[in-house]
Amino acid sequence: MRPTPRPGIMDITAYVGGRAQLSGVKTVFKLSSNESPLGPSPAVAAAMDQAKASLHIYPEGSARILREAIAAAHGLDAERIVCSGDGSDMILTMLANAYLQPGDEALFSEHAFLVYRIITLANSAVPVTVPERLTNHGLVVDVDAMLAAVTPKTRIVFIANPNNPTGSYLSRDEMARLHAGLPKDVLLVIDAAYAEYVTAADYDAGIALVSRSENVVMTRTFSKIFGMAALRLGWCYAPPAVVDVLNRIRGPFNVSTLQQLAGVAAIGDRAHIEKSVAHNSKWLAWVTDEIRKTGLRVDDSAANFVLIHFPEGPKNRAAADEFLNRGGVILRAVEAYGLPDALRMSIGTEEENRRAVALIQDFMAS
């Protein structure tokens, strides 16, 4: 006899992050986790030093200074922001914990972020994956298919926008169309982890939709463009009723003083953010074009990574992965996302990008 977990938990395949090391390889270029190649703003380190003086004191419980800084940066109401000291993943988890009951359904696209399935099963709910559309730009969320998959049991629809690992995004109009077709009691969760990288004019991270709706939440992270992945800081903008729910179930003092001060410093350094956007835009285009010249399919991406598809036969994904590893480059295999023939490459430094692309060119030419 032993304790038994609730139904669904043993159906979860544990999340495995991108590899960081290669046996026998001295110099490793890790392009597997969509981390910022520029790192955080220099102001972040200074803010962390400032926090040392109060390590013995509990932080302010509502993350007020961080919420106010986020609100000022985006023109939001600070009272409609909830922060997390365990990344935006924890916000997603809290939403699932609050709004999913056993037997309920949560919808997400076929190649969506793996956490959506995990948090659905952890609540004994049913994950419903919806096929994506293959377009000239790559794989995209199919709004009509998503709406067709809604049933009376649907409680949450998760949309990563842009999506990881495909890099595609829904336009402002398409997201609005998706929302308009959902029942009022279904929560639309827009995971906008990569929003800061998007330069397309028809994109909206979800702020406007949340502002005018009672059933939309937008989540964001400091792990990507702000270069603070190790600090695990995230937040959401939500309707007042959802904020009330989240504040009832989040942990006490759930964002440390160090995290709050670092987040305030990061979001206040506009020059560093703009530098990161410019770097990504330049190298995203270059990487995409150079790899396409080899004959490989590379989907259009609005984020800080590209999805590279390999053919069957001797030039397959596994062979490419092995070849890249021998050259010291780690990309992300995405079999767990239903893409067994693809690798995801994060945009890195100039040196990392040139090294990875040169190896892919050598692989395809060999």
C-alpha positions as CSV (number, residue, x, y, z in Angstrom):
1,M,0.0,0.0,0.0
2,R,1.2,3.5,-0.8
3,P,-0.3,7.0,-1.5
4,T,-2.0,7.2,-4.9
5,P,-1.9,10.4,-7.0
6,R,-5.0,11.8,-8.6
7,P,-6.1,10.5,-12.0
8,G,-4.1,11.9,-14.9
9,I,-0.8,12.6,-13.1
10,M,0.8,9.3,-14.1
11,D,-0.2,10.0,-17.7
12,I,2.2,13.0,-17.7
13,T,5.5,12.8,-19.5
14,A,7.8,14.9,-17.4
15,Y,9.1,18.1,-19.1
16,V,12.7,17.9,-20.2
17,G,14.5,21.1,-21.0
18,G,17.0,21.7,-23.7
19,R,20.4,20.1,-23.3
20,A,23.3,22.2,-22.0
21,Q,26.3,19.9,-22.3
22,L,28.0,17.5,-24.7
23,S,30.3,14.7,-23.6
24,G,33.8,15.2,-24.8
25,V,33.2,18.6,-26.4
26,K,35.2,21.5,-24.9
27,T,33.4,24.5,-26.4
28,V,29.6,24.2,-26.6
29,F,27.2,26.5,-28.3
30,K,23.8,26.0,-26.6
31,L,21.0,27.1,-28.9
32,S,18.3,24.8,-27.4
33,S,16.4,26.9,-24.9
34,N,15.5,30.2,-26.6
35,E,17.6,32.2,-24.1
36,S,18.6,35.8,-24.7
37,P,22.1,35.9,-26.3
38,L,22.7,39.4,-24.9
39,G,21.8,38.5,-21.3
40,P,20.0,40.9,-18.9
41,S,20.4,44.7,-18.7
42,P,23.4,45.8,-16.7
43,A,20.9,47.5,-14.4
44,V,19.7,44.0,-13.2
45,A,23.0,43.2,-11.5
46,A,22.9,46.5,-9.7
47,A,19.4,45.9,-8.5
48,M,20.3,42.4,-7.2
49,D,23.2,44.0,-5.2
50,Q,20.6,46.4,-3.7
51,A,18.5,43.5,-2.6
52,K,21.3,42.0,-0.5
53,A,20.7,44.4,2.3
54,S,17.2,43.1,3.0
55,L,17.6,39.3,2.5
56,H,16.4,38.7,6.1
57,I,13.1,40.5,5.5
58,Y,10.0,39.1,3.8
59,P,9.2,40.8,0.5
60,E,6.1,42.9,0.0
61,G,3.4,40.3,-0.6
62,S,1.7,41.6,-3.7
63,A,4.9,42.4,-5.7
64,R,3.6,46.0,-5.7
65,I,6.8,47.7,-7.0
66,L,7.1,45.2,-9.9
67,R,3.4,45.4,-10.7
68,E,3.6,49.2,-10.8
69,A,6.6,49.1,-13.1
70,I,5.0,46.7,-15.5
71,A,1.8,48.8,-15.5
72,A,3.8,52.0,-16.2
73,A,5.7,50.3,-19.1
74,H,2.5,49.0,-20.8
75,G,-0.1,51.6,-19.7
76,L,-2.0,49.1,-17.6
77,D,-3.9,49.0,-14.3
78,A,-1.5,47.6,-11.7
79,E,-4.4,46.1,-9.8
80,R,-5.1,43.8,-12.8
81,I,-1.5,42.3,-12.7
82,V,-0.4,39.2,-10.9
83,C,3.2,38.3,-10.7
84,S,5.0,34.9,-10.1
85,G,8.4,34.1,-8.8
86,D,8.4,30.8,-10.7
87,G,8.0,32.1,-14.2
88,S,4.9,32.4,-16.3
89,D,4.6,28.6,-16.1
90,M,3.3,29.0,-12.6
91,I,0.7,31.5,-13.7
92,L,-0.5,29.0,-16.2
93,T,-0.5,26.3,-13.5
94,M,-2.5,28.4,-11.2
95,L,-5.1,29.1,-13.9
96,A,-5.4,25.4,-14.6
97,N,-5.7,24.7,-10.8
98,A,-8.4,27.3,-10.5
99,Y,-10.5,26.6,-13.5
100,L,-10.2,22.9,-14.4
101,Q,-12.1,20.1,-12.7
102,P,-11.9,16.4,-13.3
103,G,-13.4,15.6,-16.7
104,D,-13.2,19.2,-18.0
105,E,-11.4,19.8,-21.3
106,A,-8.6,22.2,-22.2
107,L,-7.8,23.0,-25.8
108,F,-4.5,23.8,-27.4
109,S,-2.9,23.4,-30.8
110,E,-1.2,20.3,-32.0
111,H,2.4,21.6,-31.6
112,A,1.8,23.9,-28.6
113,F,4.0,24.3,-25.5
114,L,4.2,21.1,-23.5
115,V,3.2,22.6,-20.2
116,Y,-0.4,23.0,-21.3
117,R,-0.8,19.2,-21.5
118,I,1.0,18.7,-18.2
119,I,-1.1,21.1,-16.1
120,T,-4.3,19.8,-17.7
121,L,-3.6,16.2,-16.8
122,A,-2.4,17.3,-13.3
123,N,-5.9,18.5,-12.7
124,S,-7.5,15.2,-13.9
125,A,-8.9,17.1,-16.9
126,V,-8.7,16.1,-20.6
127,P,-6.2,17.7,-23.0
128,V,-7.6,18.2,-26.5
129,T,-5.1,18.9,-29.2
130,V,-6.3,20.6,-32.3
131,P,-4.4,20.1,-35.7
132,E,-2.6,23.1,-37.1
133,R,-2.7,24.3,-40.7
134,L,0.3,24.0,-43.0
135,T,0.6,27.2,-44.9
136,N,3.3,28.8,-47.1
137,H,4.7,30.4,-44.0
138,G,4.7,27.1,-41.9
139,L,2.5,25.6,-39.3
140,V,-0.1,27.9,-37.8
141,V,-2.9,27.7,-35.3
142,D,-6.2,26.9,-37.1
143,V,-8.9,29.1,-35.6
144,D,-11.8,27.4,-37.3
145,A,-10.5,24.0,-36.1
146,M,-10.1,25.3,-32.5
147,L,-13.7,26.6,-32.5
148,A,-15.0,23.4,-33.9
149,A,-13.3,21.5,-31.1
150,V,-15.1,23.4,-28.4
151,T,-17.6,21.3,-26.4
152,P,-19.8,21.9,-23.3
153,K,-16.8,20.4,-21.4
154,T,-14.3,23.0,-22.6
155,R,-13.1,25.3,-19.8
156,I,-9.8,26.7,-21.0
157,V,-8.2,27.4,-24.4
158,F,-4.5,27.9,-24.4
159,I,-2.9,29.8,-27.2
160,A,0.9,30.5,-27.3
161,N,1.3,33.6,-29.5
162,P,3.9,33.4,-31.0
163,N,3.8,29.6,-30.6
164,N,6.7,27.6,-29.4
165,P,8.2,25.7,-31.3
166,T,6.7,26.7,-34.6
167,G,7.3,30.4,-34.3
168,S,4.0,31.3,-36.0
169,Y,1.5,33.8,-34.6
170,L,-2.1,34.7,-34.8
171,S,-2.9,38.2,-35.9
172,R,-4.9,40.6,-33.8
173,D,-8.0,40.0,-36.0
174,E,-7.6,36.2,-35.9
175,M,-7.3,36.2,-32.1
176,A,-10.3,38.4,-31.8
177,R,-12.2,36.0,-34.1
178,L,-11.2,33.1,-31.9
179,H,-12.3,34.9,-28.8
180,A,-15.7,36.0,-30.3
181,G,-16.5,32.3,-31.1
182,L,-15.9,31.0,-27.6
183,P,-18.6,30.7,-24.9
184,K,-18.4,33.4,-22.3
185,D,-17.6,30.8,-19.6
186,V,-14.5,29.5,-21.4
187,L,-11.2,31.1,-20.4
188,L,-8.9,32.1,-23.3
189,V,-5.3,32.1,-22.1
190,I,-2.8,34.0,-24.4
191,D,0.7,32.9,-23.6
192,A,2.7,35.8,-25.0
193,A,6.2,34.8,-23.7
194,Y,7.9,36.0,-27.0
195,A,5.7,39.1,-27.5
196,E,8.6,41.6,-27.3
197,Y,10.3,40.0,-30.3
198,V,7.4,40.4,-32.7
199,T,7.7,43.3,-35.2
200,A,4.6,42.5,-37.3
201,A,2.2,45.4,-37.6
202,D,-0.9,43.1,-37.3
203,Y,0.2,41.5,-34.0
204,D,-1.2,42.3,-30.5
205,A,0.1,40.5,-27.4
206,G,-3.4,40.4,-26.0
207,I,-3.6,43.6,-23.8
208,A,-6.5,45.1,-25.7
209,L,-8.5,41.9,-25.7
210,V,-8.0,41.4,-21.9
211,S,-9.0,45.1,-21.3
212,R,-12.4,44.6,-22.8
213,S,-13.2,41.0,-21.8
214,E,-14.1,39.0,-18.7
215,N,-12.6,35.7,-20.0
216,V,-9.2,36.5,-21.4
217,V,-5.8,36.3,-19.6
218,M,-2.4,37.3,-21.1
219,T,0.7,35.8,-19.5
220,R,4.3,37.2,-20.0
221,T,7.8,36.3,-18.9
222,F,11.1,37.9,-18.0
223,S,13.0,34.8,-19.2
224,K,13.2,35.6,-22.9
225,I,14.0,39.1,-24.2
226,F,14.9,40.4,-20.7
227,G,17.6,37.7,-20.3
228,M,16.5,36.6,-16.8
229,A,15.7,32.9,-17.3
230,A,17.6,31.9,-14.1
231,L,15.4,34.2,-12.0
232,R,12.1,32.6,-13.0
233,L,9.9,35.7,-13.1
234,G,6.6,36.0,-14.8
235,W,3.3,37.9,-14.7
236,C,-0.2,38.1,-16.2
237,Y,-2.8,40.8,-17.0
238,A,-6.3,39.6,-16.3
239,P,-9.9,40.7,-15.6
240,P,-10.5,41.7,-11.9
241,A,-12.4,38.5,-11.1
242,V,-9.6,36.3,-12.4
243,V,-7.0,38.4,-10.4
244,D,-9.1,37.8,-7.3
245,V,-9.0,34.1,-7.9
246,L,-5.3,34.0,-8.5
247,N,-4.5,36.1,-5.4
248,R,-6.5,33.6,-3.3
249,I,-4.4,30.6,-4.4
250,R,-0.9,32.0,-5.1
251,G,1.7,31.4,-2.5
252,P,2.4,34.0,0.1
253,F,5.4,36.2,-0.7
254,N,5.6,34.4,-4.0
255,V,8.0,37.0,-5.6
256,S,11.2,37.6,-3.8
257,T,12.6,41.1,-3.2
258,L,15.5,40.3,-5.4
259,Q,13.2,39.2,-8.3
260,Q,11.1,42.3,-7.9
261,L,14.0,44.7,-8.0
262,A,15.6,42.9,-10.9
263,G,12.3,43.0,-12.8
264,V,11.9,46.7,-12.3
265,A,15.4,47.3,-13.5
266,A,15.0,45.2,-16.6
267,I,11.7,46.6,-17.7
268,G,13.0,50.1,-17.2
269,D,16.0,49.7,-19.5
270,R,14.3,50.5,-22.9
271,A,17.7,50.8,-24.7
272,H,18.6,47.2,-23.8
273,I,15.2,45.9,-24.9
274,E,15.5,47.7,-28.2
275,K,19.1,46.4,-28.7
276,S,17.8,42.9,-28.1
277,V,15.0,43.3,-30.6
278,A,17.4,44.7,-33.2
279,H,19.8,41.8,-32.7
280,N,17.1,39.2,-33.0
281,S,15.5,40.8,-36.1
282,K,18.9,40.9,-37.9
283,W,20.0,37.4,-37.1
284,L,16.6,35.8,-37.4
285,A,16.4,36.9,-41.0
286,W,20.0,35.9,-41.7
287,V,19.7,32.4,-40.2
288,T,16.4,31.7,-41.9
289,D,17.7,32.8,-45.4
290,E,21.1,31.0,-45.0
291,I,19.5,27.7,-43.9
292,R,16.9,27.8,-46.7
293,K,19.7,28.1,-49.2
294,T,20.6,24.5,-48.3
295,G,17.2,23.3,-49.5
296,L,15.8,22.7,-46.0
297,R,12.4,24.0,-45.0
298,V,12.5,26.7,-42.4
299,D,9.2,28.0,-41.2
300,D,8.7,31.8,-40.8
301,S,9.2,32.8,-37.2
302,A,8.1,35.9,-35.2
303,A,10.0,34.8,-32.1
304,N,13.7,34.3,-31.3
305,F,14.0,30.8,-32.8
306,V,13.5,29.0,-36.1
307,L,12.0,25.5,-36.8
308,I,14.1,23.5,-39.3
309,H,12.6,20.5,-41.0
310,F,14.8,17.7,-42.2
311,P,14.0,15.1,-44.9
312,E,13.8,11.3,-44.5
313,G,16.9,9.4,-45.5
314,P,20.6,10.0,-44.8
315,K,20.0,13.7,-44.2
316,N,17.4,13.2,-41.5
317,R,17.0,15.0,-38.2
318,A,18.9,12.5,-36.1
319,A,21.9,12.6,-38.4
320,A,21.9,16.4,-38.4
321,D,21.6,16.5,-34.6
322,E,24.6,14.2,-34.3
323,F,26.6,16.1,-36.8
324,L,25.9,19.4,-35.0
325,N,26.8,17.9,-31.6
326,R,30.2,16.8,-32.9
327,G,30.7,20.4,-33.9
328,G,29.8,21.7,-30.5
329,V,26.3,23.0,-31.3
330,I,23.2,22.0,-29.4
331,L,19.8,22.6,-31.0
332,R,16.4,21.3,-29.6
333,A,14.9,18.1,-30.9
334,V,11.1,18.5,-30.8
335,E,9.7,14.9,-31.0
336,A,7.8,15.6,-27.8
337,Y,5.9,18.4,-29.7
338,G,4.9,16.0,-32.5
339,L,7.7,17.1,-34.8
340,P,10.1,14.2,-35.0
341,D,11.8,15.4,-38.2
342,A,12.6,18.9,-37.0
343,L,15.1,20.8,-34.9
344,R,14.5,24.2,-33.2
345,M,17.4,26.7,-33.3
346,S,17.5,29.6,-30.9
347,I,18.9,32.9,-32.2
348,G,22.3,33.3,-30.5
349,T,25.3,35.6,-30.7
350,E,26.8,36.3,-34.1
351,E,29.5,33.6,-33.4
352,E,26.9,31.0,-32.4
353,N,24.7,31.7,-35.3
354,R,27.5,31.6,-37.9
355,R,28.8,28.4,-36.3
356,A,25.4,26.6,-36.3
357,V,24.6,27.7,-39.9
358,A,28.1,26.6,-41.2
359,L,27.6,23.2,-39.7
360,I,24.2,22.8,-41.2
361,Q,25.6,23.8,-44.6
362,D,28.4,21.3,-44.2
363,F,26.0,18.6,-43.2
364,M,23.8,19.2,-46.2
365,A,26.7,19.4,-48.6
366,S,28.6,16.3,-47.3
